Amino acid sequence: MSATVHDPATAGPVAARTRTLAEWRPEDPDFWQRTGARVARRNLVLSILSEHIGFSVWSLWSVLVLFLGPQYHIDAAGKFLLTAVPTATGALLRLPYTGAVARFGGRNWTLTSALLLLVPTVLTGVLLRPGVSYTELVLLAAVAGVGGGNFASSMANINAFYPQRLKGWALGMNAGGGNIGVAAVQLVGLLILATAGAAHPRLLPLVYVPLIVLAALGAALRMDNLDVPRTRTGALRDICREPHTWVMSALYMGSFGSFIGFGFAFGQVLQVQFHQPFDTPVKAAYLTFLGPLLGSLARPLGGALADRFGGALVTCWNFAAMAVGAGLVVVASRQHSLPLFLVGFTALFVLSGIGNGSTYKMIPAIFQSRARAAVLAGTDPAVAERTAQGRATALIGVAGAIGAFGGVLVNLAIRQSFLSAHNGDAAYLAFLGAYSLCLALTWTVYLRPGVRD
């Protein structure tokens, strides 16, 4: 077993070889002020860096499809499928990634998951060229899904570092900084399109190779593991029996699923539905980054608002506003109004970001409320807190995975709508209906008079 040493960077006991914090009490005000806040902040910054790059790698194909001209022989439906595939694989990987933090440690898994990002970037940088088969493109897109898994492990890790009163802000900052990776990769793609041209798509994934190495080094040298009990094997099975799991997953599907689905599909939507102004990839790329950027910046705001007013209240009003935004998109599409279309979709991006922050704040709050009730009933406070922490972490993983599948549904709905009607009206109406259902679900389960956890 490693000897315990005093690490001046953390001002706390750390295992010499594994950088494991043997003492962590974020709910203790003295500990938090003396040591905890500084250590948590350092881990948060490095977590954001790794997750940011993970989101960029996950979103590579939202940009790469703009490079795939006639020489690749892929129609619009094929391109929409290429953006849906990494969304699906990323969603699947979120479940094992969540458990990996408890099994291997937050620092250790952040290092490992960062290095795994080299697989899709190097492979795509080497193999993407005219003449590559569509099957190979689908496989390359699928491998990019490893970037989607980073979110779940990062959120589970940061959730354990912060006290309850700051979880909404911390999770919002962590997720928002990661989400900006969607906009960042689109800006990098725009730069390559504007300088090197559409003939050089392989430059985009290769740009991220040194950044991935930097993130891995940061995790190895400056992050910490928490010496907490591992989530037991049946935790995910147990959480799937919890009714809140499916409610929160549905709400997260409506918020995050919209964000990632629109982020992957928006460039293609502009090119297909408004071909005349966006007849070249560069013209579409000028606008595709704006929505994901604003939505990412809005996510910490959603967490902060939830900390102040309550996650359920913010989430409920947010879905009402999203329904209005979807209605604007429907009207704009039917009137072929590009300005109104952009206003509606920008509003949806921003509101989906706010909803991402507020829904994730609700998860630890649900189990913290149960922990307080258990303590009042005679349960040992440490046991109640550990149980709440484990269940919140498991639910973060499940909701993150199911929520990401919302992005798959968004892409498939848009693809089918354009295939059958040559416009996106049916998909936009479906989004309006989904947000209305999420609004009703939030109010019924968490806000209606007399409701109890």
C-alpha positions as CSV (number, residue, x, y, z in Angstrom):
1,M,0.0,0.0,0.0
2,S,1.3,3.5,-0.8
3,A,2.7,5.6,1.9
4,T,0.7,8.7,2.8
5,V,2.4,12.1,2.2
6,H,1.6,15.7,2.6
7,D,1.1,17.3,-0.8
8,P,1.6,21.1,-0.7
9,A,-0.6,21.5,-3.8
10,T,-3.6,20.1,-2.0
11,A,-2.7,20.7,1.6
12,G,-4.1,17.4,2.5
13,P,-3.1,13.7,2.9
14,V,-2.5,12.1,-0.5
15,A,-1.3,8.6,-1.4
16,A,2.1,9.0,-2.9
17,R,1.6,7.0,-6.1
18,T,-2.1,7.3,-6.7
19,R,-2.8,10.9,-5.6
20,T,-5.8,9.7,-3.6
21,L,-7.2,12.1,-1.0
22,A,-7.7,10.1,2.1
23,E,-9.9,12.8,3.7
24,W,-12.7,14.6,2.0
25,R,-15.6,16.4,3.8
26,P,-17.0,19.1,1.5
27,E,-20.1,19.7,3.8
28,D,-17.8,20.7,6.7
29,P,-17.5,24.5,6.4
30,D,-14.0,24.7,8.1
31,F,-12.6,21.9,5.9
32,W,-14.1,23.5,2.8
33,Q,-12.6,26.9,3.5
34,R,-9.2,25.6,4.6
35,T,-8.6,23.0,1.9
36,G,-11.6,21.7,0.0
37,A,-12.5,24.7,-2.2
38,R,-9.0,25.0,-3.6
39,V,-8.6,21.3,-4.3
40,A,-12.1,21.0,-5.8
41,R,-11.5,24.1,-8.0
42,R,-8.3,22.6,-9.4
43,N,-10.0,19.3,-10.2
44,L,-12.9,21.1,-11.8
45,V,-10.7,23.2,-14.1
46,L,-8.8,20.1,-15.4
47,S,-12.1,18.1,-15.6
48,I,-13.5,20.9,-17.8
49,L,-10.5,20.8,-20.1
50,S,-10.7,17.0,-20.6
51,E,-14.5,17.1,-21.1
52,H,-14.3,20.0,-23.4
53,I,-11.9,18.1,-25.7
54,G,-14.1,15.0,-25.4
55,F,-17.1,16.9,-26.6
56,S,-15.1,18.3,-29.5
57,V,-14.1,14.8,-30.6
58,W,-17.6,13.6,-30.1
59,S,-18.9,16.4,-32.4
60,L,-16.2,16.0,-35.1
61,W,-18.7,14.6,-37.5
62,S,-21.1,17.6,-37.2
63,V,-18.3,19.5,-39.0
64,L,-16.7,16.7,-41.1
65,V,-20.0,16.1,-43.0
66,L,-19.6,19.7,-44.4
67,F,-16.4,18.6,-46.0
68,L,-17.9,15.6,-47.7
69,G,-18.6,17.0,-51.2
70,P,-19.7,15.1,-54.4
71,Q,-16.5,13.1,-54.5
72,Y,-17.6,11.2,-51.5
73,H,-21.0,10.2,-53.1
74,I,-23.1,10.7,-49.9
75,D,-26.6,12.3,-50.0
76,A,-28.2,14.4,-47.2
77,A,-29.8,11.4,-45.5
78,G,-26.5,9.6,-45.4
79,K,-24.9,12.6,-43.8
80,F,-27.6,12.9,-41.1
81,L,-26.9,9.2,-40.3
82,L,-23.2,10.0,-39.9
83,T,-24.1,12.6,-37.3
84,A,-26.5,10.2,-35.5
85,V,-24.0,7.3,-35.1
86,P,-21.5,9.0,-32.7
87,T,-24.4,10.3,-30.7
88,A,-25.6,6.8,-30.2
89,T,-22.2,5.2,-29.3
90,G,-21.5,8.1,-27.0
91,A,-24.8,7.5,-25.2
92,L,-24.1,3.8,-24.7
93,L,-20.6,4.5,-23.3
94,R,-21.9,6.9,-20.6
95,L,-23.1,4.0,-18.4
96,P,-19.7,2.2,-18.1
97,Y,-17.9,5.6,-17.9
98,T,-20.0,6.6,-14.9
99,G,-19.0,3.4,-13.0
100,A,-15.4,3.8,-14.0
101,V,-14.9,6.8,-11.7
102,A,-15.9,4.8,-8.6
103,R,-13.9,1.8,-9.7
104,F,-10.6,3.4,-10.9
105,G,-10.7,6.9,-9.4
106,G,-11.6,10.2,-10.9
107,R,-8.0,11.2,-11.7
108,N,-7.1,7.8,-13.1
109,W,-10.1,7.6,-15.3
110,T,-9.8,11.2,-16.6
111,L,-6.3,10.3,-17.7
112,T,-7.4,7.1,-19.4
113,S,-10.5,8.5,-21.1
114,A,-8.4,11.4,-22.4
115,L,-5.9,9.1,-24.0
116,L,-8.7,7.1,-25.6
117,L,-9.6,10.2,-27.6
118,L,-6.5,9.6,-29.6
119,V,-8.1,6.6,-31.2
120,P,-10.8,8.4,-33.3
121,T,-8.7,11.5,-34.0
122,V,-5.7,9.6,-35.3
123,L,-7.8,7.0,-37.2
124,T,-9.9,9.7,-38.9
125,G,-6.8,11.8,-39.7
126,V,-5.3,8.8,-41.5
127,L,-8.3,7.3,-43.2
128,L,-10.6,10.1,-44.3
129,R,-10.1,10.8,-48.0
130,P,-12.1,10.5,-51.2
131,G,-12.6,6.8,-52.1
132,V,-13.2,5.7,-48.5
133,S,-16.3,3.5,-48.3
134,Y,-19.5,4.6,-46.5
135,T,-19.1,1.7,-44.2
136,E,-15.7,2.9,-43.1
137,L,-17.1,6.4,-42.5
138,V,-19.8,5.0,-40.3
139,L,-17.3,3.0,-38.3
140,L,-15.0,6.1,-37.9
141,A,-18.0,8.1,-36.8
142,A,-19.0,5.4,-34.3
143,V,-15.5,5.4,-32.7
144,A,-15.8,9.2,-32.1
145,G,-18.5,8.3,-29.6
146,V,-15.8,7.8,-27.0
147,G,-15.8,11.5,-26.6
148,G,-19.4,11.4,-25.4
149,G,-18.6,9.0,-22.6
150,N,-16.3,11.6,-21.0
151,F,-19.2,13.7,-19.9
152,A,-20.7,11.1,-17.6
153,S,-17.5,10.2,-15.8
154,S,-16.6,13.9,-15.5
155,M,-19.9,14.8,-14.0
156,A,-19.9,11.9,-11.6
157,N,-16.4,12.9,-10.4
158,I,-17.1,16.6,-9.9
159,N,-20.4,15.8,-8.1
160,A,-18.4,14.1,-5.4
161,F,-16.0,17.1,-4.9
162,Y,-18.6,19.8,-4.1
163,P,-21.0,20.4,-1.2
164,Q,-24.7,20.3,-1.9
165,R,-25.1,24.1,-1.9
166,L,-22.7,24.4,-4.8
167,K,-23.5,21.3,-6.9
168,G,-25.7,23.2,-9.3
169,W,-23.0,25.8,-10.0
170,A,-20.2,23.2,-10.2
171,L,-22.0,20.8,-12.4
172,G,-23.2,23.6,-14.6
173,M,-19.6,24.9,-15.0
174,N,-18.3,21.5,-15.7
175,A,-20.9,20.6,-18.2
176,G,-21.0,24.1,-19.8
177,G,-17.3,24.1,-20.3
178,G,-17.5,20.7,-21.8
179,N,-20.5,21.6,-24.0
180,I,-18.5,24.5,-25.5
181,G,-16.4,21.8,-27.2
182,V,-19.3,21.5,-29.7
183,A,-19.0,25.1,-30.7
184,A,-15.2,25.0,-30.5
185,V,-14.8,22.1,-33.0
186,Q,-17.2,24.0,-35.4
187,L,-15.0,27.1,-35.1
188,V,-11.9,25.1,-35.8
189,G,-13.7,23.5,-38.8
190,L,-14.7,26.9,-40.1
191,L,-11.1,28.1,-39.8
192,I,-9.9,25.1,-41.8
193,L,-12.6,25.5,-44.4
194,A,-11.8,29.2,-44.8
195,T,-8.0,28.7,-45.1
196,A,-7.1,25.2,-46.4
197,G,-10.5,24.6,-48.1
198,A,-13.0,21.7,-48.1
199,A,-10.4,19.3,-49.6
200,H,-8.6,18.8,-46.3
201,P,-10.9,17.4,-43.7
202,R,-8.2,15.3,-42.1
203,L,-6.7,18.5,-40.6
204,L,-9.6,18.8,-38.2
205,P,-9.1,15.7,-36.1
206,L,-5.3,16.0,-36.2
207,V,-5.6,19.5,-34.6
208,Y,-6.9,17.8,-31.5
209,V,-4.0,15.3,-31.0
210,P,-1.7,17.7,-29.1
211,L,-4.6,19.0,-27.1
212,I,-5.5,15.5,-26.0
213,V,-2.0,14.9,-24.8
214,L,-2.1,18.2,-22.9
215,A,-5.4,17.2,-21.2
216,A,-3.9,13.8,-20.3
217,L,-0.8,15.3,-18.8
218,G,-2.9,17.7,-16.7
219,A,-5.0,14.9,-15.3
220,A,-1.9,12.8,-14.5
221,L,0.0,15.6,-12.8
222,R,-2.6,17.7,-11.0
223,M,-5.9,15.8,-10.5
224,D,-6.8,13.7,-7.5
225,N,-8.8,10.5,-6.7
226,L,-11.2,10.6,-3.8
227,D,-10.9,7.8,-1.3
228,V,-14.6,6.9,-1.3
229,P,-16.4,3.6,-1.1
230,R,-17.0,2.1,-4.5
231,T,-20.5,2.0,-5.8
232,R,-21.6,-1.6,-5.3
233,T,-22.2,-3.8,-8.3
234,G,-26.0,-3.6,-8.2
235,A,-26.2,0.2,-8.0
236,L,-27.2,0.7,-11.6
237,R,-29.8,-2.1,-11.3
238,D,-31.2,-0.5,-8.1
239,I,-31.4,2.9,-9.6
240,C,-33.3,1.6,-12.6
241,R,-36.1,0.6,-10.1
242,E,-36.3,4.1,-8.9
243,P,-39.2,6.1,-10.5
244,H,-37.2,9.3,-10.4
245,T,-34.7,7.7,-12.7
246,W,-37.1,7.6,-15.6
247,V,-38.6,11.0,-15.0
248,M,-35.2,12.7,-14.8
249,S,-34.0,10.8,-17.9
250,A,-37.0,12.0,-19.9
251,L,-36.4,15.6,-18.8
252,Y,-32.7,15.3,-19.6
253,M,-33.6,13.8,-23.0
254,G,-35.7,16.9,-23.7
255,S,-32.9,19.3,-22.6
256,F,-29.5,17.8,-23.4
257,G,-30.9,15.6,-26.2
258,S,-32.0,18.7,-27.9
259,F,-28.7,20.5,-27.4
260,I,-26.5,17.7,-28.7
261,G,-29.0,16.7,-31.5
262,F,-29.3,20.3,-32.8
263,G,-25.5,20.8,-32.4
264,F,-24.9,17.8,-34.7
265,A,-27.6,18.5,-37.2
266,F,-27.9,22.3,-37.5
267,G,-25.3,22.8,-40.2
268,Q,-26.9,20.1,-42.4
269,V,-30.4,21.6,-41.7
270,L,-29.3,25.0,-42.9
271,Q,-27.7,23.6,-46.1
272,V,-30.7,21.4,-47.0
273,Q,-33.6,23.7,-46.0
274,F,-32.1,27.0,-47.0
275,H,-29.8,25.9,-49.8
276,Q,-29.5,29.3,-51.6
277,P,-27.8,31.3,-48.8
278,F,-25.8,28.3,-47.6
279,D,-24.7,26.7,-50.9
280,T,-21.1,26.2,-49.7
281,P,-19.8,24.6,-46.5
282,V,-18.1,27.8,-45.4
283,K,-21.4,29.7,-45.4
284,A,-23.1,27.1,-43.3
285,A,-20.2,26.9,-40.9
286,Y,-20.3,30.6,-40.2
287,L,-23.6,30.1,-38.3
288,T,-23.4,26.5,-37.0
289,F,-21.1,27.3,-34.0
290,L,-23.3,30.1,-32.6
291,G,-26.1,28.0,-31.2
292,P,-23.9,25.5,-29.4
293,L,-21.7,28.3,-28.0
294,L,-24.7,30.2,-26.5
295,G,-26.3,27.0,-25.2
296,S,-23.0,26.0,-23.5
297,L,-22.6,29.4,-21.9
298,A,-26.2,29.2,-20.7
299,R,-25.7,25.9,-18.9
300,P,-24.0,27.3,-15.8
301,L,-26.8,29.9,-15.6
302,G,-29.3,27.1,-15.5
303,G,-27.4,25.5,-12.6
304,A,-27.1,28.8,-10.7
305,L,-30.8,29.6,-11.2
306,A,-31.6,26.1,-9.9
307,D,-29.4,26.7,-6.8
308,R,-31.4,29.8,-6.1
309,F,-35.0,29.0,-7.1
310,G,-35.1,25.2,-7.2
311,G,-34.3,22.9,-10.1
312,A,-37.9,21.8,-10.7
313,L,-39.3,25.3,-11.0
314,V,-36.5,26.5,-13.4
315,T,-36.9,23.3,-15.5
316,C,-40.7,23.7,-15.7
317,W,-40.6,27.3,-17.0
318,N,-37.7,26.4,-19.3
319,F,-39.6,23.7,-21.1
320,A,-42.5,26.1,-21.5
321,A,-40.1,28.5,-23.2
322,M,-38.7,25.7,-25.4
323,A,-42.2,24.9,-26.6
324,V,-42.6,28.5,-27.7
325,G,-39.2,28.4,-29.4
326,A,-40.1,25.2,-31.3
327,G,-43.4,27.0,-32.3
328,L,-41.3,29.8,-33.8
329,V,-39.2,27.3,-35.8
330,V,-42.4,25.7,-37.2
331,V,-43.8,29.1,-38.3
332,A,-40.4,30.1,-39.8
333,S,-40.1,26.9,-41.7
334,R,-43.6,27.2,-43.2
335,Q,-43.0,30.8,-44.1
336,H,-39.4,30.1,-45.4
337,S,-38.2,32.9,-43.1
338,L,-34.5,32.5,-42.5
339,P,-34.3,35.3,-39.8
340,L,-37.1,33.9,-37.8
341,F,-35.8,30.4,-38.2
342,L,-32.4,31.5,-36.8
343,V,-34.1,33.3,-33.9
344,G,-36.1,30.2,-33.0
345,F,-33.2,27.8,-33.2
346,T,-30.9,30.1,-31.3
347,A,-33.5,30.3,-28.5
348,L,-33.8,26.5,-28.4
349,F,-30.0,26.2,-28.1
350,V,-29.9,28.7,-25.2
351,L,-32.9,27.2,-23.4
352,S,-31.6,23.7,-23.8
353,G,-28.4,24.8,-22.1
354,I,-30.4,26.3,-19.2
355,G,-32.4,23.1,-19.0
356,N,-29.3,21.0,-18.9
357,G,-28.0,22.9,-15.8
358,S,-31.4,22.9,-14.0
359,T,-32.2,19.2,-14.5
360,Y,-28.8,18.0,-13.4
361,K,-29.2,20.1,-10.2
362,M,-32.4,18.2,-9.5
363,I,-30.6,14.8,-9.3
364,P,-28.5,15.3,-6.2
365,A,-31.2,17.4,-4.6
366,I,-33.7,14.5,-4.8
367,F,-31.4,12.1,-2.9
368,Q,-30.1,14.8,-0.5
369,S,-33.7,15.4,0.6
370,R,-34.1,11.6,1.2
371,A,-30.9,11.6,3.2
372,R,-32.1,14.3,5.5
373,A,-35.3,12.4,6.1
374,A,-33.4,9.2,6.8
375,V,-31.2,11.0,9.4
376,L,-34.4,12.3,11.1
377,A,-35.6,8.7,11.2
378,G,-32.5,7.6,12.9
379,T,-30.1,6.6,10.1
380,D,-26.4,7.4,10.7
381,P,-25.6,10.7,8.9
382,A,-22.5,9.3,7.2
383,V,-24.5,6.3,5.9
384,A,-27.3,8.5,4.7
385,E,-24.9,10.8,2.9
386,R,-22.9,7.9,1.3
387,T,-26.2,6.3,0.1
388,A,-27.4,9.6,-1.4
389,Q,-24.1,10.2,-3.1
390,G,-24.0,6.7,-4.6
391,R,-27.6,7.0,-5.9
392,A,-27.1,10.4,-7.4
393,T,-23.9,9.3,-9.2
394,A,-25.7,6.3,-10.6
395,L,-28.6,8.4,-11.8
396,I,-26.3,10.9,-13.4
397,G,-24.9,8.1,-15.5
398,V,-28.3,6.7,-16.5
399,A,-29.8,10.0,-17.2
400,G,-26.8,11.1,-19.1
401,A,-26.9,8.0,-21.3
402,I,-30.7,8.2,-22.0
403,G,-30.5,11.9,-22.5
404,A,-27.8,11.6,-25.1
405,F,-30.1,9.2,-27.0
406,G,-32.4,12.2,-27.3
407,G,-29.8,13.5,-29.7
408,V,-30.1,10.4,-31.8
409,L,-33.8,10.8,-32.0
410,V,-33.5,14.5,-33.0
411,N,-31.2,13.5,-35.9
412,L,-33.4,10.6,-37.0
413,A,-36.5,12.7,-36.8
414,I,-35.0,15.5,-39.0
415,R,-33.6,12.9,-41.4
416,Q,-37.0,11.2,-41.8
417,S,-38.8,14.5,-42.1
418,F,-36.6,15.6,-45.0
419,L,-36.8,12.2,-46.6
420,S,-40.6,12.1,-46.6
421,A,-41.6,15.7,-47.0
422,H,-38.4,17.5,-48.1
423,N,-38.7,19.8,-45.1
424,G,-38.3,19.6,-41.4
425,D,-41.8,20.6,-40.4
426,A,-42.9,17.2,-39.0
427,A,-39.7,17.0,-36.9
428,Y,-40.2,20.6,-35.5
429,L,-43.8,19.8,-34.5
430,A,-42.6,16.6,-32.8
431,F,-40.1,18.8,-30.8
432,L,-42.9,21.1,-29.7
433,G,-44.9,18.2,-28.5
434,A,-42.0,16.7,-26.6
435,Y,-41.3,19.9,-24.8
436,S,-44.9,20.2,-23.8
437,L,-44.9,16.7,-22.4
438,C,-41.7,17.5,-20.4
439,L,-43.3,20.6,-19.0
440,A,-46.4,18.6,-17.9
441,L,-44.2,15.8,-16.5
442,T,-42.1,18.3,-14.4
443,W,-45.1,20.0,-13.0
444,T,-47.0,16.7,-12.2
445,V,-44.1,15.0,-10.5
446,Y,-42.3,17.8,-8.7
447,L,-44.4,21.0,-8.5
448,R,-48.1,20.3,-8.3
449,P,-49.7,21.1,-4.9
450,G,-49.3,18.4,-2.3
451,V,-46.6,16.5,-4.2
452,R,-44.0,14.7,-2.1
453,D,-40.6,13.1,-3.0
